[in-house]
Amino acid sequence: MPVQLVNQIAAGEVVERPASVVKELLENALDAGATKISIDIEQGGTKLIRITDNGHGIHKDDLLLSLSPHATSKIHSIDDLEK
């Protein structure tokens, strides 16, 4: 991934509020094919945000990639960040 693209992704990873965390986790659940999603929030998300779902999870071959900085299969160029 080009350095400029990595920097753009990093700039967008700042969590501004608990709702941003919930949105990201919901998107992840949907990407995993979830058809049932449960959300638990305590103290407006400052104490607890827990999302449970019945999605298929990550494939074992992708586990190492998940630990790499800015690893994604969805973004290949800066234009993809706008989509």
HTML snippet that shows the backbone in 3Dmol.js (N, CA, C, O; Angstrom):
<script src="https://3Dmol.org/build/3Dmol-min.js"></script>
<div id="view" style="width:600px;height:400px;position:relative"></div>
<script>
const pdb = `
ATOM      1  N   MET A   1       0.854  -1.166   0.000  1.00  0.00           N
ATOM      2  CA  MET A   1       0.000   0.000   0.000  1.00  0.00           C
ATOM      3  C   MET A   1       0.902   1.232   0.000  1.00  0.00           C
ATOM      4  O   MET A   1       1.852   1.289   0.781  1.00  0.00           O
ATOM      5  N   PRO A   2       0.630   2.216  -0.853  1.00  0.00           N
ATOM      6  CA  PRO A   2       1.449   3.426  -0.893  1.00  0.00           C
ATOM      7  C   PRO A   2       1.405   4.194   0.431  1.00  0.00           C
ATOM      8  O   PRO A   2       0.391   4.181   1.128  1.00  0.00           O
ATOM      9  N   VAL A   3       2.504   4.856   0.768  1.00  0.00           N
ATOM     10  CA  VAL A   3       2.618   5.589   2.032  1.00  0.00           C
ATOM     11  C   VAL A   3       1.533   6.660   2.156  1.00  0.00           C
ATOM     12  O   VAL A   3       0.965   6.837   3.234  1.00  0.00           O
ATOM     13  N   GLN A   4       1.242   7.363   1.084  1.00  0.00           N
ATOM     14  CA  GLN A   4       0.220   8.408   1.128  1.00  0.00           C
ATOM     15  C   GLN A   4      -1.140   7.816   1.504  1.00  0.00           C
ATOM     16  O   GLN A   4      -1.890   8.417   2.273  1.00  0.00           O
ATOM     17  N   LEU A   5      -1.452   6.652   0.965  1.00  0.00           N
ATOM     18  CA  LEU A   5      -2.712   5.988   1.283  1.00  0.00           C
ATOM     19  C   LEU A   5      -2.750   5.544   2.745  1.00  0.00           C
ATOM     20  O   LEU A   5      -3.772   5.692   3.415  1.00  0.00           O
ATOM     21  N   VAL A   6      -1.644   5.004   3.235  1.00  0.00           N
ATOM     22  CA  VAL A   6      -1.553   4.600   4.650  1.00  0.00           C
ATOM     23  C   VAL A   6      -1.796   5.808   5.550  1.00  0.00           C
ATOM     24  O   VAL A   6      -2.516   5.706   6.544  1.00  0.00           O
ATOM     25  N   ASN A   7      -1.202   6.947   5.210  1.00  0.00           N
ATOM     26  CA  ASN A   7      -1.373   8.153   6.019  1.00  0.00           C
ATOM     27  C   ASN A   7      -2.815   8.648   5.996  1.00  0.00           C
ATOM     28  O   ASN A   7      -3.318   9.128   7.012  1.00  0.00           O
ATOM     29  N   GLN A   8      -3.487   8.537   4.852  1.00  0.00           N
ATOM     30  CA  GLN A   8      -4.883   8.947   4.765  1.00  0.00           C
ATOM     31  C   GLN A   8      -5.759   8.049   5.648  1.00  0.00           C
ATOM     32  O   GLN A   8      -6.664   8.532   6.328  1.00  0.00           O
ATOM     33  N   ILE A   9      -5.485   6.754   5.631  1.00  0.00           N
ATOM     34  CA  ILE A   9      -6.241   5.825   6.461  1.00  0.00           C
ATOM     35  C   ILE A   9      -5.997   6.136   7.937  1.00  0.00           C
ATOM     36  O   ILE A   9      -6.940   6.186   8.726  1.00  0.00           O
ATOM     37  N   ALA A  10      -4.743   6.343   8.306  1.00  0.00           N
ATOM     38  CA  ALA A  10      -4.403   6.631   9.697  1.00  0.00           C
ATOM     39  C   ALA A  10      -5.102   7.894  10.172  1.00  0.00           C
ATOM     40  O   ALA A  10      -5.554   7.953  11.316  1.00  0.00           O
ATOM     41  N   ALA A  11      -5.200   8.897   9.323  1.00  0.00           N
ATOM     42  CA  ALA A  11      -5.870  10.140   9.697  1.00  0.00           C
ATOM     43  C   ALA A  11      -7.347   9.907   9.972  1.00  0.00           C
ATOM     44  O   ALA A  11      -7.943  10.623  10.777  1.00  0.00           O
ATOM     45  N   GLY A  12      -7.940   8.932   9.327  1.00  0.00           N
ATOM     46  CA  GLY A  12      -9.360   8.656   9.508  1.00  0.00           C
ATOM     47  C   GLY A  12      -9.665   7.682  10.618  1.00  0.00           C
ATOM     48  O   GLY A  12     -10.834   7.376  10.855  1.00  0.00           O
ATOM     49  N   GLU A  13      -8.649   7.181  11.311  1.00  0.00           N
ATOM     50  CA  GLU A  13      -8.871   6.171  12.338  1.00  0.00           C
ATOM     51  C   GLU A  13      -9.088   6.747  13.728  1.00  0.00           C
ATOM     52  O   GLU A  13      -9.277   5.992  14.681  1.00  0.00           O
ATOM     53  N   VAL A  14      -9.065   8.043  13.861  1.00  0.00           N
ATOM     54  CA  VAL A  14      -9.279   8.653  15.165  1.00  0.00           C
ATOM     55  C   VAL A  14     -10.750   8.510  15.542  1.00  0.00           C
ATOM     56  O   VAL A  14     -11.635   8.902  14.782  1.00  0.00           O
ATOM     57  N   VAL A  15     -10.998   7.954  16.707  1.00  0.00           N
ATOM     58  CA  VAL A  15     -12.376   7.783  17.177  1.00  0.00           C
ATOM     59  C   VAL A  15     -12.800   9.085  17.844  1.00  0.00           C
ATOM     60  O   VAL A  15     -12.213   9.518  18.835  1.00  0.00           O
ATOM     61  N   GLU A  16     -13.836   9.698  17.275  1.00  0.00           N
ATOM     62  CA  GLU A  16     -14.293  10.977  17.796  1.00  0.00           C
ATOM     63  C   GLU A  16     -15.351  10.822  18.874  1.00  0.00           C
ATOM     64  O   GLU A  16     -15.466  11.669  19.760  1.00  0.00           O
ATOM     65  N   ARG A  17     -16.132   9.737  18.806  1.00  0.00           N
ATOM     66  CA  ARG A  17     -17.194   9.526  19.794  1.00  0.00           C
ATOM     67  C   ARG A  17     -17.587   8.051  19.785  1.00  0.00           C
ATOM     68  O   ARG A  17     -17.308   7.343  18.817  1.00  0.00           O
ATOM     69  N   PRO A  18     -18.225   7.585  20.842  1.00  0.00           N
ATOM     70  CA  PRO A  18     -18.620   6.173  20.906  1.00  0.00           C
ATOM     71  C   PRO A  18     -19.469   5.731  19.717  1.00  0.00           C
ATOM     72  O   PRO A  18     -19.381   4.574  19.304  1.00  0.00           O
ATOM     73  N   ALA A  19     -20.287   6.620  19.157  1.00  0.00           N
ATOM     74  CA  ALA A  19     -21.120   6.247  18.009  1.00  0.00           C
ATOM     75  C   ALA A  19     -20.258   5.810  16.827  1.00  0.00           C
ATOM     76  O   ALA A  19     -20.665   4.947  16.049  1.00  0.00           O
ATOM     77  N   SER A  20     -19.073   6.400  16.687  1.00  0.00           N
ATOM     78  CA  SER A  20     -18.161   6.003  15.605  1.00  0.00           C
ATOM     79  C   SER A  20     -17.690   4.564  15.793  1.00  0.00           C
ATOM     80  O   SER A  20     -17.524   3.824  14.823  1.00  0.00           O
ATOM     81  N   VAL A  21     -17.479   4.178  17.044  1.00  0.00           N
ATOM     82  CA  VAL A  21     -17.059   2.811  17.345  1.00  0.00           C
ATOM     83  C   VAL A  21     -18.186   1.844  16.999  1.00  0.00           C
ATOM     84  O   VAL A  21     -17.953   0.814  16.366  1.00  0.00           O
ATOM     85  N   VAL A  22     -19.404   2.175  17.415  1.00  0.00           N
ATOM     86  CA  VAL A  22     -20.557   1.316  17.132  1.00  0.00           C
ATOM     87  C   VAL A  22     -20.737   1.178  15.623  1.00  0.00           C
ATOM     88  O   VAL A  22     -20.966   0.073  15.132  1.00  0.00           O
ATOM     89  N   LYS A  23     -20.638   2.271  14.886  1.00  0.00           N
ATOM     90  CA  LYS A  23     -20.789   2.232  13.435  1.00  0.00           C
ATOM     91  C   LYS A  23     -19.765   1.293  12.812  1.00  0.00           C
ATOM     92  O   LYS A  23     -20.120   0.475  11.963  1.00  0.00           O
ATOM     93  N   GLU A  24     -18.515   1.394  13.212  1.00  0.00           N
ATOM     94  CA  GLU A  24     -17.451   0.547  12.656  1.00  0.00           C
ATOM     95  C   GLU A  24     -17.701  -0.924  12.974  1.00  0.00           C
ATOM     96  O   GLU A  24     -17.555  -1.783  12.104  1.00  0.00           O
ATOM     97  N   LEU A  25     -18.076  -1.213  14.211  1.00  0.00           N
ATOM     98  CA  LEU A  25     -18.321  -2.600  14.593  1.00  0.00           C
ATOM     99  C   LEU A  25     -19.546  -3.178  13.884  1.00  0.00           C
ATOM    100  O   LEU A  25     -19.558  -4.354  13.520  1.00  0.00           O
ATOM    101  N   LEU A  26     -20.567  -2.359  13.690  1.00  0.00           N
ATOM    102  CA  LEU A  26     -21.738  -2.815  12.937  1.00  0.00           C
ATOM    103  C   LEU A  26     -21.376  -3.119  11.484  1.00  0.00           C
ATOM    104  O   LEU A  26     -21.813  -4.123  10.922  1.00  0.00           O
ATOM    105  N   GLU A  27     -20.569  -2.239  10.885  1.00  0.00           N
ATOM    106  CA  GLU A  27     -20.121  -2.480   9.507  1.00  0.00           C
ATOM    107  C   GLU A  27     -19.327  -3.780   9.417  1.00  0.00           C
ATOM    108  O   GLU A  27     -19.484  -4.545   8.466  1.00  0.00           O
ATOM    109  N   ASN A  28     -18.478  -4.026  10.406  1.00  0.00           N
ATOM    110  CA  ASN A  28     -17.699  -5.263  10.423  1.00  0.00           C
ATOM    111  C   ASN A  28     -18.613  -6.482  10.516  1.00  0.00           C
ATOM    112  O   ASN A  28     -18.397  -7.480   9.829  1.00  0.00           O
ATOM    113  N   ALA A  29     -19.633  -6.398  11.366  1.00  0.00           N
ATOM    114  CA  ALA A  29     -20.573  -7.518  11.518  1.00  0.00           C
ATOM    115  C   ALA A  29     -21.311  -7.783  10.209  1.00  0.00           C
ATOM    116  O   ALA A  29     -21.470  -8.933   9.802  1.00  0.00           O
ATOM    117  N   LEU A  30     -21.753  -6.729   9.561  1.00  0.00           N
ATOM    118  CA  LEU A  30     -22.462  -6.886   8.281  1.00  0.00           C
ATOM    119  C   LEU A  30     -21.534  -7.448   7.203  1.00  0.00           C
ATOM    120  O   LEU A  30     -21.940  -8.299   6.412  1.00  0.00           O
ATOM    121  N   ASP A  31     -20.284  -6.967   7.175  1.00  0.00           N
ATOM    122  CA  ASP A  31     -19.298  -7.497   6.216  1.00  0.00           C
ATOM    123  C   ASP A  31     -19.061  -8.986   6.441  1.00  0.00           C
ATOM    124  O   ASP A  31     -18.740  -9.720   5.506  1.00  0.00           O
ATOM    125  N   ALA A  32     -19.222  -9.427   7.694  1.00  0.00           N
ATOM    126  CA  ALA A  32     -19.026 -10.842   8.029  1.00  0.00           C
ATOM    127  C   ALA A  32     -20.278 -11.674   7.763  1.00  0.00           C
ATOM    128  O   ALA A  32     -20.315 -12.863   8.079  1.00  0.00           O
ATOM    129  N   GLY A  33     -21.300 -11.050   7.183  1.00  0.00           N
ATOM    130  CA  GLY A  33     -22.505 -11.787   6.830  1.00  0.00           C
ATOM    131  C   GLY A  33     -23.481 -11.985   7.971  1.00  0.00           C
ATOM    132  O   GLY A  33     -24.343 -12.862   7.897  1.00  0.00           O
ATOM    133  N   ALA A  34     -23.368 -11.193   9.022  1.00  0.00           N
ATOM    134  CA  ALA A  34     -24.251 -11.348  10.174  1.00  0.00           C
ATOM    135  C   ALA A  34     -25.699 -11.066   9.805  1.00  0.00           C
ATOM    136  O   ALA A  34     -25.993 -10.137   9.053  1.00  0.00           O
ATOM    137  N   THR A  35     -26.597 -11.878  10.345  1.00  0.00           N
ATOM    138  CA  THR A  35     -28.033 -11.658  10.176  1.00  0.00           C
ATOM    139  C   THR A  35     -28.700 -11.356  11.519  1.00  0.00           C
ATOM    140  O   THR A  35     -29.874 -10.992  11.569  1.00  0.00           O
ATOM    141  N   LYS A  36     -27.940 -11.510  12.605  1.00  0.00           N
ATOM    142  CA  LYS A  36     -28.426 -11.184  13.940  1.00  0.00           C
ATOM    143  C   LYS A  36     -27.304 -10.442  14.658  1.00  0.00           C
ATOM    144  O   LYS A  36     -26.188 -10.947  14.779  1.00  0.00           O
ATOM    145  N   ILE A  37     -27.616  -9.231  15.136  1.00  0.00           N
ATOM    146  CA  ILE A  37     -26.612  -8.391  15.794  1.00  0.00           C
ATOM    147  C   ILE A  37     -27.192  -7.879  17.103  1.00  0.00           C
ATOM    148  O   ILE A  37     -28.322  -7.391  17.147  1.00  0.00           O
ATOM    149  N   SER A  38     -26.406  -7.995  18.170  1.00  0.00           N
ATOM    150  CA  SER A  38     -26.810  -7.503  19.486  1.00  0.00           C
ATOM    151  C   SER A  38     -25.818  -6.428  19.919  1.00  0.00           C
ATOM    152  O   SER A  38     -24.608  -6.591  19.759  1.00  0.00           O
ATOM    153  N   ILE A  39     -26.335  -5.327  20.468  1.00  0.00           N
ATOM    154  CA  ILE A  39     -25.484  -4.219  20.908  1.00  0.00           C
ATOM    155  C   ILE A  39     -25.739  -3.963  22.384  1.00  0.00           C
ATOM    156  O   ILE A  39     -26.882  -3.767  22.795  1.00  0.00           O
ATOM    157  N   ASP A  40     -24.673  -3.966  23.186  1.00  0.00           N
ATOM    158  CA  ASP A  40     -24.744  -3.609  24.602  1.00  0.00           C
ATOM    159  C   ASP A  40     -23.899  -2.356  24.805  1.00  0.00           C
ATOM    160  O   ASP A  40     -22.730  -2.310  24.420  1.00  0.00           O
ATOM    161  N   ILE A  41     -24.510  -1.339  25.417  1.00  0.00           N
ATOM    162  CA  ILE A  41     -23.810  -0.080  25.674  1.00  0.00           C
ATOM    163  C   ILE A  41     -24.066   0.315  27.119  1.00  0.00           C
ATOM    164  O   ILE A  41     -25.198   0.246  27.597  1.00  0.00           O
ATOM    165  N   GLU A  42     -23.006   0.730  27.816  1.00  0.00           N
ATOM    166  CA  GLU A  42     -23.147   1.224  29.186  1.00  0.00           C
ATOM    167  C   GLU A  42     -22.545   2.618  29.264  1.00  0.00           C
ATOM    168  O   GLU A  42     -21.497   2.892  28.680  1.00  0.00           O
ATOM    169  N   GLN A  43     -23.217   3.481  29.986  1.00  0.00           N
ATOM    170  CA  GLN A  43     -22.787   4.861  30.215  1.00  0.00           C
ATOM    171  C   GLN A  43     -22.458   5.568  28.900  1.00  0.00           C
ATOM    172  O   GLN A  43     -21.404   6.186  28.751  1.00  0.00           O
ATOM    173  N   GLY A  44     -23.390   5.458  27.952  1.00  0.00           N
ATOM    174  CA  GLY A  44     -23.234   6.152  26.682  1.00  0.00           C
ATOM    175  C   GLY A  44     -22.054   5.673  25.849  1.00  0.00           C
ATOM    176  O   GLY A  44     -21.597   6.369  24.942  1.00  0.00           O
ATOM    177  N   GLY A  45     -21.570   4.488  26.161  1.00  0.00           N
ATOM    178  CA  GLY A  45     -20.443   3.929  25.412  1.00  0.00           C
ATOM    179  C   GLY A  45     -19.087   4.252  25.996  1.00  0.00           C
ATOM    180  O   GLY A  45     -18.063   3.820  25.465  1.00  0.00           O
ATOM    181  N   THR A  46     -19.062   5.010  27.087  1.00  0.00           N
ATOM    182  CA  THR A  46     -17.765   5.340  27.698  1.00  0.00           C
ATOM    183  C   THR A  46     -17.259   4.229  28.610  1.00  0.00           C
ATOM    184  O   THR A  46     -16.063   4.147  28.890  1.00  0.00           O
ATOM    185  N   LYS A  47     -18.166   3.377  29.072  1.00  0.00           N
ATOM    186  CA  LYS A  47     -17.766   2.254  29.927  1.00  0.00           C
ATOM    187  C   LYS A  47     -17.716   0.947  29.139  1.00  0.00           C
ATOM    188  O   LYS A  47     -16.793   0.152  29.317  1.00  0.00           O
ATOM    189  N   LEU A  48     -18.714   0.716  28.257  1.00  0.00           N
ATOM    190  CA  LEU A  48     -18.784  -0.548  27.537  1.00  0.00           C
ATOM    191  C   LEU A  48     -19.472  -0.365  26.196  1.00  0.00           C
ATOM    192  O   LEU A  48     -20.510   0.290  26.094  1.00  0.00           O
ATOM    193  N   ILE A  49     -18.887  -0.946  25.186  1.00  0.00           N
ATOM    194  CA  ILE A  49     -19.529  -1.137  23.887  1.00  0.00           C
ATOM    195  C   ILE A  49     -19.232  -2.574  23.501  1.00  0.00           C
ATOM    196  O   ILE A  49     -18.074  -2.951  23.328  1.00  0.00           O
ATOM    197  N   ARG A  50     -20.299  -3.388  23.364  1.00  0.00           N
ATOM    198  CA  ARG A  50     -20.112  -4.787  22.990  1.00  0.00           C
ATOM    199  C   ARG A  50     -21.079  -5.108  21.857  1.00  0.00           C
ATOM    200  O   ARG A  50     -22.287  -4.898  21.965  1.00  0.00           O
ATOM    201  N   ILE A  51     -20.520  -5.619  20.778  1.00  0.00           N
ATOM    202  CA  ILE A  51     -21.319  -6.058  19.638  1.00  0.00           C
ATOM    203  C   ILE A  51     -21.127  -7.564  19.509  1.00  0.00           C
ATOM    204  O   ILE A  51     -19.994  -8.040  19.427  1.00  0.00           O
ATOM    205  N   THR A  52     -22.213  -8.309  19.491  1.00  0.00           N
ATOM    206  CA  THR A  52     -22.151  -9.746  19.227  1.00  0.00           C
ATOM    207  C   THR A  52     -22.990 -10.018  17.992  1.00  0.00           C
ATOM    208  O   THR A  52     -24.040  -9.410  17.781  1.00  0.00           O
ATOM    209  N   ASP A  53     -22.501 -10.948  17.181  1.00  0.00           N
ATOM    210  CA  ASP A  53     -23.222 -11.244  15.948  1.00  0.00           C
ATOM    211  C   ASP A  53     -23.007 -12.694  15.543  1.00  0.00           C
ATOM    212  O   ASP A  53     -22.192 -13.405  16.131  1.00  0.00           O
ATOM    213  N   ASN A  54     -23.746 -13.116  14.535  1.00  0.00           N
ATOM    214  CA  ASN A  54     -23.615 -14.480  14.036  1.00  0.00           C
ATOM    215  C   ASN A  54     -22.885 -14.522  12.691  1.00  0.00           C
ATOM    216  O   ASN A  54     -23.091 -15.434  11.891  1.00  0.00           O
ATOM    217  N   GLY A  55     -22.036 -13.532  12.456  1.00  0.00           N
ATOM    218  CA  GLY A  55     -21.252 -13.500  11.221  1.00  0.00           C
ATOM    219  C   GLY A  55     -20.224 -14.608  11.186  1.00  0.00           C
ATOM    220  O   GLY A  55     -19.988 -15.282  12.189  1.00  0.00           O
ATOM    221  N   HIS A  56     -19.617 -14.795  10.036  1.00  0.00           N
ATOM    222  CA  HIS A  56     -18.686 -15.914   9.852  1.00  0.00           C
ATOM    223  C   HIS A  56     -17.280 -15.636  10.365  1.00  0.00           C
ATOM    224  O   HIS A  56     -16.463 -16.556  10.401  1.00  0.00           O
ATOM    225  N   GLY A  57     -16.964 -14.415  10.760  1.00  0.00           N
ATOM    226  CA  GLY A  57     -15.652 -14.123  11.332  1.00  0.00           C
ATOM    227  C   GLY A  57     -14.535 -14.113  10.311  1.00  0.00           C
ATOM    228  O   GLY A  57     -14.776 -14.135   9.104  1.00  0.00           O
ATOM    229  N   ILE A  58     -13.335 -14.082  10.799  1.00  0.00           N
ATOM    230  CA  ILE A  58     -12.163 -13.984   9.940  1.00  0.00           C
ATOM    231  C   ILE A  58     -11.639 -15.374   9.587  1.00  0.00           C
ATOM    232  O   ILE A  58     -11.630 -16.277  10.424  1.00  0.00           O
ATOM    233  N   HIS A  59     -11.213 -15.529   8.360  1.00  0.00           N
ATOM    234  CA  HIS A  59     -10.634 -16.799   7.921  1.00  0.00           C
ATOM    235  C   HIS A  59      -9.250 -16.950   8.545  1.00  0.00           C
ATOM    236  O   HIS A  59      -8.520 -15.968   8.678  1.00  0.00           O
ATOM    237  N   LYS A  60      -8.889 -18.166   8.926  1.00  0.00           N
ATOM    238  CA  LYS A  60      -7.611 -18.387   9.623  1.00  0.00           C
ATOM    239  C   LYS A  60      -6.414 -17.928   8.796  1.00  0.00           C
ATOM    240  O   LYS A  60      -5.395 -17.533   9.363  1.00  0.00           O
ATOM    241  N   ASP A  61      -6.517 -17.971   7.472  1.00  0.00           N
ATOM    242  CA  ASP A  61      -5.407 -17.525   6.628  1.00  0.00           C
ATOM    243  C   ASP A  61      -5.205 -16.011   6.679  1.00  0.00           C
ATOM    244  O   ASP A  61      -4.149 -15.513   6.289  1.00  0.00           O
ATOM    245  N   ASP A  62      -6.213 -15.277   7.159  1.00  0.00           N
ATOM    246  CA  ASP A  62      -6.130 -13.819   7.229  1.00  0.00           C
ATOM    247  C   ASP A  62      -5.731 -13.305   8.610  1.00  0.00           C
ATOM    248  O   ASP A  62      -5.618 -12.094   8.802  1.00  0.00           O
ATOM    249  N   LEU A  63      -5.519 -14.192   9.567  1.00  0.00           N
ATOM    250  CA  LEU A  63      -5.218 -13.753  10.931  1.00  0.00           C
ATOM    251  C   LEU A  63      -3.929 -12.933  11.011  1.00  0.00           C
ATOM    252  O   LEU A  63      -3.906 -11.899  11.679  1.00  0.00           O
ATOM    253  N   LEU A  64      -2.870 -13.364  10.353  1.00  0.00           N
ATOM    254  CA  LEU A  64      -1.624 -12.592  10.392  1.00  0.00           C
ATOM    255  C   LEU A  64      -1.806 -11.229   9.743  1.00  0.00           C
ATOM    256  O   LEU A  64      -1.280 -10.232  10.238  1.00  0.00           O
ATOM    257  N   LEU A  65      -2.545 -11.175   8.640  1.00  0.00           N
ATOM    258  CA  LEU A  65      -2.800  -9.906   7.971  1.00  0.00           C
ATOM    259  C   LEU A  65      -3.540  -8.941   8.886  1.00  0.00           C
ATOM    260  O   LEU A  65      -3.322  -7.731   8.823  1.00  0.00           O
ATOM    261  N   SER A  66      -4.412  -9.470   9.732  1.00  0.00           N
ATOM    262  CA  SER A  66      -5.187  -8.603  10.620  1.00  0.00           C
ATOM    263  C   SER A  66      -4.312  -7.861  11.623  1.00  0.00           C
ATOM    264  O   SER A  66      -4.742  -6.858  12.192  1.00  0.00           O
ATOM    265  N   LEU A  67      -3.109  -8.334  11.844  1.00  0.00           N
ATOM    266  CA  LEU A  67      -2.193  -7.670  12.777  1.00  0.00           C
ATOM    267  C   LEU A  67      -1.307  -6.642  12.089  1.00  0.00           C
ATOM    268  O   LEU A  67      -0.583  -5.902  12.755  1.00  0.00           O
ATOM    269  N   SER A  68      -1.358  -6.590  10.772  1.00  0.00           N
ATOM    270  CA  SER A  68      -0.555  -5.630  10.012  1.00  0.00           C
ATOM    271  C   SER A  68      -1.203  -4.257  10.081  1.00  0.00           C
ATOM    272  O   SER A  68      -2.429  -4.147  10.066  1.00  0.00           O
ATOM    273  N   PRO A  69      -0.382  -3.199  10.157  1.00  0.00           N
ATOM    274  CA  PRO A  69      -0.961  -1.856  10.190  1.00  0.00           C
ATOM    275  C   PRO A  69      -1.702  -1.560   8.887  1.00  0.00           C
ATOM    276  O   PRO A  69      -1.179  -1.802   7.799  1.00  0.00           O
ATOM    277  N   HIS A  70      -2.892  -1.048   9.002  1.00  0.00           N
ATOM    278  CA  HIS A  70      -3.707  -0.611   7.863  1.00  0.00           C
ATOM    279  C   HIS A  70      -4.015  -1.736   6.893  1.00  0.00           C
ATOM    280  O   HIS A  70      -4.131  -1.496   5.691  1.00  0.00           O
ATOM    281  N   ALA A  71      -4.147  -2.942   7.382  1.00  0.00           N
ATOM    282  CA  ALA A  71      -4.482  -4.069   6.517  1.00  0.00           C
ATOM    283  C   ALA A  71      -5.957  -4.000   6.140  1.00  0.00           C
ATOM    284  O   ALA A  71      -6.821  -3.887   7.009  1.00  0.00           O
ATOM    285  N   THR A  72      -6.236  -4.066   4.867  1.00  0.00           N
ATOM    286  CA  THR A  72      -7.610  -4.071   4.381  1.00  0.00           C
ATOM    287  C   THR A  72      -7.653  -4.662   2.989  1.00  0.00           C
ATOM    288  O   THR A  72      -6.697  -4.544   2.222  1.00  0.00           O
ATOM    289  N   SER A  73      -8.750  -5.288   2.671  1.00  0.00           N
ATOM    290  CA  SER A  73      -8.929  -5.805   1.316  1.00  0.00           C
ATOM    291  C   SER A  73      -9.868  -4.909   0.529  1.00  0.00           C
ATOM    292  O   SER A  73     -10.154  -5.186  -0.636  1.00  0.00           O
ATOM    293  N   LYS A  74     -10.353  -3.836   1.149  1.00  0.00           N
ATOM    294  CA  LYS A  74     -11.362  -2.988   0.526  1.00  0.00           C
ATOM    295  C   LYS A  74     -10.783  -1.720  -0.096  1.00  0.00           C
ATOM    296  O   LYS A  74     -11.433  -1.111  -0.946  1.00  0.00           O
ATOM    297  N   ILE A  75      -9.596  -1.309   0.298  1.00  0.00           N
ATOM    298  CA  ILE A  75      -9.044  -0.041  -0.152  1.00  0.00           C
ATOM    299  C   ILE A  75      -7.734  -0.288  -0.895  1.00  0.00           C
ATOM    300  O   ILE A  75      -6.807  -0.911  -0.378  1.00  0.00           O
ATOM    301  N   HIS A  76      -7.691   0.221  -2.121  1.00  0.00           N
ATOM    302  CA  HIS A  76      -6.484   0.069  -2.928  1.00  0.00           C
ATOM    303  C   HIS A  76      -5.925   1.411  -3.374  1.00  0.00           C
ATOM    304  O   HIS A  76      -4.758   1.492  -3.759  1.00  0.00           O
ATOM    305  N   SER A  77      -6.739   2.471  -3.330  1.00  0.00           N
ATOM    306  CA  SER A  77      -6.292   3.800  -3.741  1.00  0.00           C
ATOM    307  C   SER A  77      -6.980   4.853  -2.883  1.00  0.00           C
ATOM    308  O   SER A  77      -7.939   4.554  -2.170  1.00  0.00           O
ATOM    309  N   ILE A  78      -6.487   6.086  -2.955  1.00  0.00           N
ATOM    310  CA  ILE A  78      -7.094   7.179  -2.184  1.00  0.00           C
ATOM    311  C   ILE A  78      -8.538   7.389  -2.601  1.00  0.00           C
ATOM    312  O   ILE A  78      -9.372   7.753  -1.772  1.00  0.00           O
ATOM    313  N   ASP A  79      -8.850   7.166  -3.874  1.00  0.00           N
ATOM    314  CA  ASP A  79     -10.236   7.314  -4.343  1.00  0.00           C
ATOM    315  C   ASP A  79     -11.185   6.374  -3.609  1.00  0.00           C
ATOM    316  O   ASP A  79     -12.350   6.707  -3.395  1.00  0.00           O
ATOM    317  N   ASP A  80     -10.680   5.184  -3.218  1.00  0.00           N
ATOM    318  CA  ASP A  80     -11.521   4.229  -2.503  1.00  0.00           C
ATOM    319  C   ASP A  80     -11.949   4.747  -1.135  1.00  0.00           C
ATOM    320  O   ASP A  80     -12.972   4.314  -0.605  1.00  0.00           O
ATOM    321  N   LEU A  81     -11.177   5.671  -0.557  1.00  0.00           N
ATOM    322  CA  LEU A  81     -11.537   6.219   0.749  1.00  0.00           C
ATOM    323  C   LEU A  81     -12.812   7.063   0.672  1.00  0.00           C
ATOM    324  O   LEU A  81     -13.532   7.194   1.662  1.00  0.00           O
ATOM    325  N   GLU A  82     -13.088   7.630  -0.493  1.00  0.00           N
ATOM    326  CA  GLU A  82     -14.256   8.475  -0.670  1.00  0.00           C
ATOM    327  C   GLU A  82     -15.526   7.674  -0.930  1.00  0.00           C
ATOM    328  O   GLU A  82     -16.629   8.214  -0.846  1.00  0.00           O
ATOM    329  N   LYS A  83     -15.378   6.397  -1.243  1.00  0.00           N
ATOM    330  CA  LYS A  83     -16.541   5.563  -1.595  1.00  0.00           C
ATOM    331  C   LYS A  83     -17.149   4.932  -0.373  1.00  0.00           C
ATOM    332  O   LYS A  83     -18.132   4.200  -0.481  1.00  0.00           O
TER     333      LYS A  83
END
`;
const viewer = $3Dmol.createViewer("view");
viewer.addModel(pdb, "pdb");
viewer.setStyle({}, {cartoon: {color: "spectrum"}});
viewer.zoomTo();
viewer.render();
</script>
